[in-house]
């Protein structure tokens, strides 16, 4: 799943790091060697 729009939130399942997208450029976000999971809400 790639980043699609500004404002999306993602979380690392291993360390809990969270990211809010400020500029959507596609691709995937990676932390601790794994793709980050999109957080709903």
N, C-alpha and C positions, 0 to 999 in steps of 0.2 A: 504494500500500500504506500503510495507516494503522497507527499505534501501537496494539497490542492488549493488551499486558500489561507489568507491572512486571518489570524485569530484562532486557528486550530491549536489544540493543546496535546502534547505528547508526554509520556512518562516512561522512564526506564524501569523494567520489572525487577532488575537486580539491585540498583542503588537508590531508586526513588527520585532521581534527577527529573525535573520537569522543564519543558520548553514550550513557549508560546511563539507561534510563527508571526514574524513581522514583515517578511517578504517571501512570497511563495515562488519557488524556483523549480518545483518538481523534485524528484529523487526521494530518498528515504533518510530519516534521521537515525543515527546509530550511536549507542552508548554502551559501554562495557562489552563491546564486541557483538551486540545483538541489536536488531531493529527495535526502535522505541514503539510503544503501543499508543494509539490515539485514545485520548480521554474524552468521553462524552460529557456535554454540559459545558 
